[in-house]
């Protein structure tokens, strides 16, 4: 899945990451920036069209799917995304495999794993980090032109670089990410952590099973867990406890798959 020499891997459907209709994918689904809250009927049918195209046009030939340069004329058949969260999990996984290899005294394998982690981590820092706005962005291929573009939407995926070990993520960049988590206008919601920055025009805090799209605001347990893991990796214990771990009164909602991030009690400042 790493095709461009930058160490970053592609996904070919929003379902591959489990983040379905995340606003970070809007551009890849040909939704313009001028429409930050697309309708269900505007977006979801493209999920099914992709599957049908991969099945009947491409016969599930992954190389054929990845070699496409832009969408076709009939079905929506093109989705190539370098999700920042997926790539951070990928890089962190290589690093952990390297540590396991060291425990088995396999230094050659450990070196190979660390090299893979370093390559992807460098790609994340070089291509996904918007230094001007101090935020990490998912990349995608424009369905019409095939050009690589950066998503304008700030989502929970933008926090995932905290999963990178201290050896691969500069401390000043980690501090920037922690700042986003502590910002009450972005991710410091009463119920942590929203799947979309509260400052984003795409943020929709509530969810209705009837006609809403998932991953456009409400908090989810597994993405919050990844952020917790990242904060632990970088020793941010007070931030982890004060801004991300929910109070006992909100733990019941975590037992469900997701919860409204607009609910719950206010969290204390951890300056």
Number of C-alpha atoms within 10 A of each C-alpha: 14 13 11 9 10 15 19 27 20 21 19 20 22 21 11 11 12 11 20 18 21 22 31 31 26 22 22 26 26 17 16 11 15 8 11 18 17 18 12 14 11 10 16 16 11 19 18 14 16 19 18 17 19 19 12 9 15 15 12 14 11 12 10 12 19 17 10 15 17 18 17 13 7 8 15 21 26 28 29 28 27 24 26 25 26 22 26 24 18 19 29 25 18 21 24 16 17 24 19 15 18 15 11 11 11 13 14 11 17 22 16 16 21 19 16 20 28 21 16 24 26 18 18 27 17 12 16 23 20 13 11 6 7 12 17 26 26 26 24 25 22 22 22 13 10 17 11 15 15 22 22 17 24 25 31 28 24 25 28 25 30 28 26 26 18 13 8 20 19 12 12 9 18 20 14 14 21 22 15 18 26 21 16 17 13 21 27 24 26 22 28 27 30 31 29 29 27 23 15 18 16 23 23 24 19 16 17 8 7 7 10 18 22 21 25 28 28 23 27 24 16 12 20 20 14 20 23 23 17 23 25 16 15 18 12 16 12 14 20 21 16 17 27 24 18 22 17 9 9 17 13 11 19 15 10 10 10 18 25 21 24 19 16 19 13 14 19 10 12 11 7
